[in-house]
Structures are given as C-alpha cells and as structure tokens.
C-alpha cells in the first residue's frame, strides 16, 4: 500500500466512518471533511516534493502499485503518477480542500453532503492516478453518480432536471468510452486493459478502420465529459443549478477527466489514429473556443457565463492536443510545447474557474440571484470580494502574470507552426473572453448599487475567503513562477509527443 | 444412473427431500407452528448451496443415460438457484408467517427451484420437458397464493401463457426428435446437420418459445408485468429471478450443444431476440409508476443483455463465463431490489419513496445500490457482467448488438433514476393524515436485512469478481 493509495482512499474511508457514526453533529462532519482534505493535500504536497521527474507514460511512473484485480479479463489495480497526472492530482486535492472550507457554511443535510463529496474526492483522485482502463472507467462512472446526487440533492432552480440531463448525457458518453475500451482490449495481444501495456503495444496501429472506430468511441465519451461543442449542452444547466462547491468541483475537476483522458489514453494508445485524425480535434477545439466565448458573451447570468467560458477554455486544450498530433513527426519541440500548455491549462482552469464558481456562490448567498444586472458597485462594500473576483477573472481571460496566460501562450506557440489558421482563429477567443469578463466586472463590481438592500452585502466571511484566496494565490504563483509546475509536466509531455510521432 | 455416484446429485436431492419433508411436516403441524416448514426450506436450500459449492471442484461429467450434464453450467445454476430460493424463503418470512397455507408456500417454492435446476442441467429434450413442467406448475400456484382478485388474474394469465408455451415446447421437442431421431443433445449434434433445415428451424423456434416464456424474453413476456404486480411480493421476486437462471442455461446449452452443427442461423436469432427484449422492456418501463411493474419491465430488458451471451456463444470463448457471471450478479441485485420492495409493503408507487433516505437510510442506500447495479454502474456485480457480456459479443463480431445494448443501458438509466430521485429528494411536508403512503410505516425485518445484505453482496461480488470469474473461465458445457 503506497502513499498514493492512501491519498486516493483516505476520503472514502472517512466517508464510511461518517456513515457508521449516526449521531455525529453536522459541525463535526463538516470539520471532518476539512481535516481529511487537508491531510490528503499535505500528502500530495509531500509526494510532489519526493517526486523525481518521470519520463511519462511508458516509464518513470512514481508511487506505482500494481495488484491483480480481475486477471481473467486482464484488468488490475494499477495506479501511479507521472508528470501528466501529478499536477492534476495536486490541483484536485487543493480544490477539494477549498470546497471543504467553503462548505463550512452549508446548513442543509450536512452529513450526507460531506459523505458525497468525500466519495467524489476519492473518485476524482482515483481517476487521475488510474493506469488501468477498467479502473479508469469505474472512477469515471462513479464521478457521474456522485455529481448527480450533489446537483439533485443540494442544487437550486430546476436542479432535478439539470441533474438528470447531466447524468444521461455523460452516461451516454461513458458507455461510448467503455465500447472503445473493450475495442482496445480485444485488439491487444495478450488481451489487457492495462494502459502502460497498451501504450507499449499500440495494438491498433496499422488497422486504420478499427483504429478510427475505437478513437471515435473514446473521443465521443471524453468529449461529452470535457465538454466540447457539440456535446456541451448539458453543461450550462448543470453548472447553473448545482451548489457552489458542486460547480467548482464539476468545472475544476470533473471536466478535466475528459481532457486528461485524451492525453493519457487516446494519444499514447492510439497514436496512428490520433495523427490521422488530428485535424478533426483541431477543428473541434477551435469551434469550441469561439462558440463558447461568443455564447458566454451573450449571458446576463454570471454563473452561466463562467460555465460557457469553460467550453472556451477546454477548446484551447483540445486545439493544443490536436495540433500536437499534426506537429508530431515534424517538430517534437512544438508538439511538446502544445501538450505542456494543454496540461498547464487543465491546472490553471481548475484553479481559476473553481474560484470563479465559488465567487458565484458568494454572490448567490448575498443576493439570491446570478443575474449581473441585479448587482453593481460591490467593489465599494465588498473590497476583498472585488479583489479576488477581479484577479480570478483576469486570470481566466489570460492576462500575463497569471496561470491562464502561461498555459494559453504555450498552446498557441506550440500550435501555430502546425495549424496556423486554426490557431489564428482561436486567438479571437482571448479577445472575446477579455471583453466579456471586463463587462461582467464592470456590471457587478463598479457603478452604482442597484437591486436589494446593501446591508446584506457583507464582505467575505472567513470560510469564503480562506477557500477562494488560496486558489487565486496559487494561480498568481504559477503565473509568476511556473517552472516548478512545468518541470514536472514537460518530460511527460515530450514522451506523449514522441509516442505520437511516427 | 450408474456411473455417477449419487453424491453428485446432492443439491437436487436436498431440494426434493426438503419439499417432501416440508409437505409431510406441514400436514401434521398446527397452524401456529407452521414456521417449522420455513426452516426446513431454509435448511434444504442451504444444504443445496453447500453441496453445489462442494460439487464445483468435481470434474464435469454426464450421467450414464446421457440426460443430465453435471458441468459448470449446472453447478452454477444450482448454486445460484438454491441461494435465490433461500433468499426468497427469508424474504417471505415477513409475509407468510402464520399464513393458513404457509407450508404449501415452501413446498411449492422448493419444487419450483428443483424444476429450474433440472432445466439447467438437462442435456436431453425429455429431461428438459420434465424440468420445464416441474418449474412451471408450482409457480402458477405461487402466483395465485394471495387468493385476491389481482393475484388470481395474474395466476390465470401466467397459467394460460405457460400452458400455451408448454404445448409449443412439446411440439418443438416432437419436431426436433422427428428430424434428429434422438432426444439427447450429443446425438442431436451429429444428426441435426443432416436433417432438413426447415424442420430443425421450426422445431427450434417452438422449443425456444417455451424456454423464452420461462425467462420472460420477448416475445413471450406478456405475463411478466401482470404476474409481478399481482403476485405477493416475495413470489414476484422469485419469478422474475430464479426461473430465468434455468431457462437461460437451457437455451445456451441447447443452442451450443444440440444445434452445434445445424444450418440454423442460431446466433443471429438469439441476437435479434436480445435486441428486442432489451428495447421493448426498457421502453415499456419508462413511465411505470408502480415499482413492481417497473421492476417487471426491467427484468425483461435484463434478459436481453443475458441473451447477448447466448448469441455470442459460438464465436467467443468468454460467452459462457460472462453469461454465468451475469446470471449470478443479476440474481443478487434483482433480489436486493425486490427485498427493498418487500421491506416496505405499503410503498407501491414511486411517489411513496419520496424522502426515504431521511427516514430509512439503510433501505434507501440498498435500493440505490441495487438500482444503479441493475443499470450496470461500476463497481457493482452487474457492471462486470455487462463488461464481460459486451466483450464477448464484440469478440463474436456482434458490434451492432453491443451498440444497441449500450443505447439501451442509457435508456434504462432514465427509469431507474425516476425511482432513485424521489428517494433522495427531501420529503415534502407530510400530507395530513394520509399515512397510507408513509413508506416508513412498518418495515419488514427479514426483508430489510436481506436488502442490505444483497446490496453489499452486489458491491462485493463486483469488486471481488476475480475468483468467481476465474472459476467460471475454466469450464465448458458438456453435451
């Protein structure tokens, strides 16, 4: 039992404990989550410090555990981290810690709420560390189940309907994913679900049609979860009606499961298919970038706006990965840059959008609505809130000095050579998001107070400040001193690109 | 049966002896002490489980007369059937205790289980027929056990459909016998390829009609919703679970052994039936408000997934282990869901489950686990079943069927969620004195315990599926 398995299953153990103690007061349950999330995060930090740069998918996997689980179908309990997953594991642990602190103000059915989030934490960490397709799928599916209950149980508005829509959409995707995984399993010789072994075999190389079909199934599954256009329609309602912490986890962590799957599974295991169809991903990426930005521009609802910018931001990632596939043979350097940027973007988006959704929760707690027209002049009464909101928004639109810039700059630089026109088009996305964030800031923070009486608009409470601020601060740190992150990602990104290269 | 030591048939003997003992004891015991027969049934099924488990280590063999195969399929079927019957007897403890005909209930249950096991093991058309009749007639009576209007109607429907399918089965047996000149599968496998293919096809279809009726597959599924809704809940749990085990193993065995070389396009036939069953069952379940009707349609759709393994039988080695594992997983999960229904006898409609999580958290969690299990959510046992069945079907080149099954799985999610959601939702303000819809009015103790156990077992079998799958991997069916 390595430290990694402890990190993954500690939250679940805490959840089981909470279920077993029926007379626990709500406060104790909430603080249990904070404590567990803090311990988990500390362990991840320790893992990061002890991590020696691995070389990515084919080797250099740290903290590896490989146990027999269902040998008769070639599936095992295989977990480990490398430069692709460790940053996401750390981001996940931090975001759940922030969510735990933020949830200290939750008053409704706290114990069940905490148990669900602890469950989700195990599931998310498990997914990013899984090195077996079935293990990956188990966590992938369970994340849907957990989030469904979060939205249905603690959401607002038409939460039940949004939750159902979310479940149905992403479950369709997960089954497509499963079919793709079975396809990989049947193609491999000897048959196995082990990702490392499959990446070594690349079983579908040289079988164009089968490779394309399996890639299609896997991509549909991951694209629904990501989500990219045209599979994004479940996202706005799910985000709008979910509770604040639920939205933050959904956007920060669960969306990454899709993009992470592309880097971890689709590219290394199906390199030839990825290369031949890289253009499709580039196009889908660019369309997502522009469509997400334009629709976000049209929103008057703060949370919906942030939700649509997620479609935009995920588009950059897909663009970068697609461009890496096109670049691979010619220019490993550019491809590496694009993939590094894509993984950095996953981390940056998790931190920034996570904090923006928590901010939306603060807004809702004060005014009972997300409608930006109902607010105004909050900078005067809520300076801390205004500072964090502005920083997060600027980070999200890609201002230099913040994490989003580091990511997007690398994606664009890495993609420009191999896909010049799409990359140029995607640049417009930055312009539009800049416009929409500035307009949102102006509507909410500046101008004259409108709407409900101002005495309810107290500045951030301690749980709110201590949950949002660390995310924003870390985004600034990554923006100013990105090396500690990039040093981890780059070797793994280079391995992926070398694998995709012919 | 020389050549096979009597010990090899211990599970069947245990069930038969249990039935006779329960009948005799019940006849001479006053009503308030009829519970003795329940413990006879429990003891007989437990003994059958133990004997079946012990027998799994033995090498596969066929009885000397060739009528009964003692192989992996039979071993697993009698293990699961006996366990399912044991669970049913325990669930029923809350419902039939002190009933005027309590002993009859247990006798019929044991006989039905015995017939099901015989169906699974039959490698001869006449043994199969005997098993079919033994598995049918006691269950007709069980469905009408409540003697109320709904139960009587359900029993009558079930009986009429069953009689029709029985006649079809018999005529199918006759035609196949006429074409192949034998009734045992080993000989049929050699003679049927030379027989006129139209006769084989007609005989097979008629024969299958009977077996499909037992399993509740389309097009012989009409009785399921009414029988499930009209029968007492424990009986509903039994008829939607246990007879399927025997019927599906019998279908698999007949298709794989007797029809091995025949010119009938058996895999395609099974695949079409599979697709029809899952689709029709799912569509019909969509807007059911009565939970037992919903479960009834859900079981029709589950047969579809199980038939996928039958369709893949010829082309994929993994078809048999996947079928047997899915059967075991389905039995645990479906009985768990029914146990929850039995534990809350007053909650009949989905609306009665609103707020169950607050009031009965353990029942609610068990229900959620079992329903998500029926969907095939990992890491429950049915997920592993679906994974292996899908893999087998894809391996057999039935890609279209796997896609249909995946789409169906998503569709099924819709109605299972329709039931899960109210459980999770906060209960609205109590509606005045209308306590009838109060699900927590009384909880049947035995059923509640079974529900929790089954949910845990469904999860456990999924997470620790390895030993079971490994065991199933090794064997094949004998003719």
Interface residues (C-beta under 8 A of the other chain):
Chain A: X68 X69 X70 X71 X72 X73 X109 X112 X134 X137 X138 X141 X142 X145 X148 X149 X152 X153 X160 X163 X164 X167 X168 X171 X172 X175 X176 X178 X179 X182 X183 X185 X186
Chain B: X321 X357 X372 X377 X378 X379 X383 X384 X387 X388 X390 X391 X394 X395 X402 X403 X406 X407 X409 X410 X413 X414 X417 X421 X424 X425 X426 X465 X466 X469 X470 X472 X473
